[in-house]
Amino acid sequence: MHAPAPGWAVDADVVVVGSGVAGLTVALRCAAAGRKVAVVTKARLDDGSTRWAQGGIAAALGDGDTPEQHLDDTLVAGAGLCDEEAVRLLVTEGPDAVRRLIATGARFDTDAESGEILLTREGGHHRNRIAHAGGDATGAEISRALVAAVRDAGIETVENALVLDLIKDAEGRAAGVTLHVMGEGQRDGVGAVHAPAVVLATGGMGQVFSATTNPAVSTGDGVALALRAGAEVSDLEFVQFHPTVLWLGPDAEGQQPLVSEAVRGEGAHLVDADGVRFMQGRHELAELAPRDIVAKGIMQRMQEQGAEHMYLDARHFGAEMWEHRFPTILAACRAHGIDPVTQPIPVAPAAHYASGGVRTDLRGRTTVRGLYACGEVACTGVHGANRLASNSLLEGLVFAERIAADITTESAPWTPPTDGFPVPEEGAGAEHTTPTAGEPTTRPAGAPHPAGASHPAGAPLLASEARYTIQRIMTRGAGVLRSAESLARAAERLNAVHQEATAQLWRDGKTAEPGVETWEATNLLLVARVLVAAARRREETRGCHWREDRPDRDDVAWRRHLLVTLLPDGTLDVRTTDSSDFPRSTAPRAETEPQP
């Protein structure tokens, strides 16, 4: 992206971008192995998506529960696209990873008499296996513990810093990142962190939609950076819309209050305005069906009745249970004039979690050497077409530890991994797009390339107000309900935004003034274009991708993954794998030596 030249620099063995459960876990494990680590985070150290997680972290910790049962529930929720090997690693390594998190200082809710961790149940789980903290403040507690550990370890942190682009060496390997620090101090403006291992843990991209549970910082920065660096992304069409988000009115935008799945896990009912439990008969688990099924059930009932929302009824909990088990949700509802103790809660689906992201192997390696990804920004193959409730914190934790192990392992020279399947070559199951109305050509119409002129360096920046244009385009065309027509319209409108900025750059050599808001808008446009391109290509309904014009799941044609790369001319290369097997990254691990 267009940005001033770096005015300062930091050297490290490992730079971690993001400060949620994934990023801070990588940082702690690498530092413990003697690596010099720098953590770069967009806001404050404790201000990422992790702290907003209410429900908890899923792991087979209870009597009678097993990793195999957890695996089965995850595979069912993933609707045929989970990578079983990745899921098996998650569920088998998960319990010990949670115990190590507890040893780091995280305090989960326990039984007053036995001291055992209290476990609850959420959608798609057949067992009570969700560990929680502070009732409904699990993420906040995990964040508190990890932030304290990072500070105690003396790990270098750069806060209020928006990552811009990947730095590569002459051989195309990751060599650090450029970033912009917001504010004044020892470091401000654009700078660089040089490191042979770069770990993206930037969280999600929920702000690509008008209404989301994600914080304002979730603008897809990591996915956009990876695309510009030449990395592949996968399964980006699978955006999970949380079924029960507090409905604040038809024009509500920005971050919306989440009503955790754990409320339904404790016995709350979804009802319509007449008090009818409409999820009964739709799925054996009723309100506790996987999230994609519950979201569809809510949307269908809304369509049937011409309603703007449904209700979550938990009045039977009573005041004491609300105050002790769900104090955060109770406070949020009351702040908006709803008292769950005496009133049903108005709810509707809203964008919540990206099941796809930057494609990685089982060690968190992307297709760019030295670049790793974990947490929501990554696509490990665990979630498939729909994430199982409370698997996100566990995935961030488990794969962060695997990345740290890969970075810090002293071993013989790297040899290509033999696990998984390579990316299909052209003509062997790969399908390439050609430029369409939704994908820009090399030179936009109306912007001739002057003879002898060269293309200005960097992608065009968008004006800050383009953010809201993009969000409305995506909400209308690529939200919970999608169709060929709505997606084509979204692609055309996104392309118009891109073409306008590109034409100005080609014609006048001008672009929007570099700054946080213009960089964020530019990132949002890129991830929106990829999401829509993938959603248009997937002509079926599967998991959290719901095509009204293609209402059935088609395993013959579409039990496979979509891989997307950004080409040098700005067009998107969208390919399908030749099977449901999740293709593994072929990039070697980063080789780092501890700095003195």
SULMOJO-V178956 format. One record per backbone hydrogen bond with DSSP energy under -0.5 kcal/mol. CO is the residue of the C=O (numbers start at 1). NH is the residue of the N-H. If there is no record, write none. Layout:
BEGIN
CO & NH
CO & NH
END
This chain:
BEGIN
8 & 192
10 & 194
13 & 197
14 & 16
14 & 38
15 & 17
15 & 199
16 & 18
16 & 40
17 & 201
20 & 24
21 & 25
22 & 26
23 & 27
24 & 28
25 & 29
26 & 30
27 & 31
28 & 32
29 & 33
30 & 35
31 & 34
35 & 37
36 & 13
36 & 14
37 & 156
38 & 16
38 & 40
39 & 158
40 & 18
41 & 161
43 & 160
44 & 47
48 & 51
49 & 52
50 & 53
51 & 140
53 & 139
54 & 138
57 & 131
59 & 61
62 & 65
66 & 70
67 & 71
68 & 72
69 & 73
70 & 74
71 & 75
72 & 76
73 & 77
74 & 78
75 & 80
76 & 79
78 & 81
78 & 385
82 & 84
83 & 87
84 & 88
85 & 89
86 & 90
87 & 91
88 & 92
89 & 93
90 & 94
91 & 95
93 & 97
94 & 98
95 & 99
96 & 100
97 & 101
98 & 102
99 & 103
100 & 104
101 & 105
101 & 106
102 & 105
106 & 108
109 & 118
111 & 115
116 & 111
118 & 132
120 & 129
120 & 130
122 & 125
123 & 389
127 & 129
129 & 59
129 & 131
130 & 120
131 & 57
132 & 109
133 & 137
134 & 136
137 & 141
138 & 142
139 & 143
140 & 144
141 & 145
142 & 146
143 & 147
144 & 148
145 & 149
146 & 150
147 & 151
148 & 152
149 & 153
150 & 155
151 & 154
156 & 39
157 & 159
158 & 41
160 & 182
161 & 163
162 & 180
165 & 178
167 & 175
167 & 176
169 & 172
173 & 169
175 & 195
176 & 167
177 & 193
178 & 164
178 & 165
179 & 191
180 & 162
180 & 182
181 & 183
181 & 189
189 & 181
190 & 7
191 & 179
192 & 10
192 & 194
193 & 177
193 & 195
194 & 12
197 & 15
198 & 200
198 & 372
199 & 17
199 & 201
200 & 374
201 & 20
204 & 220
205 & 208
206 & 209
210 & 254
211 & 351
212 & 256
215 & 218
217 & 219
218 & 207
220 & 224
221 & 225
222 & 226
223 & 227
224 & 228
225 & 229
226 & 231
227 & 230
232 & 359
233 & 564
234 & 357
235 & 238
237 & 239
238 & 240
238 & 355
238 & 356
240 & 242
240 & 352
240 & 353
242 & 350
243 & 245
244 & 259
245 & 348
246 & 248
249 & 252
254 & 212
257 & 246
258 & 260
260 & 263
260 & 264
261 & 264
261 & 265
262 & 266
263 & 268
264 & 267
269 & 271
269 & 313
271 & 311
272 & 275
276 & 272
276 & 278
277 & 280
279 & 282
279 & 283
283 & 281
283 & 286
285 & 288
286 & 289
288 & 124
290 & 293
290 & 294
291 & 295
292 & 296
293 & 297
294 & 298
295 & 299
296 & 300
297 & 301
298 & 302
299 & 303
300 & 304
301 & 305
302 & 306
302 & 307
310 & 347
311 & 271
311 & 313
312 & 314
312 & 345
313 & 269
314 & 317
315 & 318
317 & 321
318 & 322
319 & 323
320 & 324
321 & 325
321 & 326
322 & 326
326 & 330
327 & 331
328 & 332
329 & 333
330 & 334
331 & 335
332 & 336
333 & 336
333 & 338
334 & 337
338 & 340
339 & 342
339 & 343
344 & 346
345 & 312
346 & 247
347 & 310
348 & 245
350 & 242
351 & 213
353 & 240
353 & 355
357 & 234
358 & 379
361 & 364
364 & 373
365 & 361
366 & 587
367 & 369
368 & 371
369 & 174
370 & 198
370 & 372
371 & 366
372 & 200
374 & 377
375 & 378
377 & 358
379 & 360
381 & 83
383 & 386
385 & 544
388 & 391
390 & 58
390 & 394
391 & 395
392 & 396
393 & 397
394 & 398
395 & 399
396 & 400
397 & 401
398 & 402
399 & 403
400 & 404
401 & 405
402 & 406
403 & 407
404 & 408
405 & 409
407 & 592
409 & 411
421 & 584
425 & 428
425 & 430
430 & 427
436 & 439
444 & 447
448 & 450
450 & 453
459 & 2
461 & 512
463 & 466
464 & 467
465 & 468
465 & 469
466 & 470
467 & 471
468 & 472
469 & 473
470 & 474
471 & 210
471 & 475
472 & 476
473 & 477
474 & 478
481 & 479
482 & 548
483 & 487
484 & 488
485 & 489
486 & 490
487 & 491
488 & 492
489 & 493
490 & 494
491 & 495
492 & 496
493 & 497
494 & 498
495 & 499
496 & 500
497 & 501
498 & 502
499 & 503
500 & 504
501 & 505
502 & 506
503 & 507
504 & 508
504 & 509
504 & 510
505 & 509
515 & 519
516 & 520
517 & 521
518 & 462
518 & 522
519 & 523
520 & 524
521 & 525
522 & 526
523 & 527
524 & 528
525 & 529
526 & 530
527 & 531
528 & 532
529 & 533
530 & 534
531 & 535
532 & 536
533 & 537
534 & 538
537 & 539
538 & 540
540 & 542
542 & 545
544 & 546
545 & 542
545 & 547
546 & 482
546 & 548
547 & 550
552 & 541
553 & 555
554 & 558
555 & 559
558 & 560
561 & 577
562 & 235
563 & 575
564 & 233
565 & 567
565 & 573
567 & 570
571 & 567
572 & 574
573 & 565
573 & 575
575 & 563
579 & 561
581 & 583
582 & 421
588 & 370
590 & 592
END
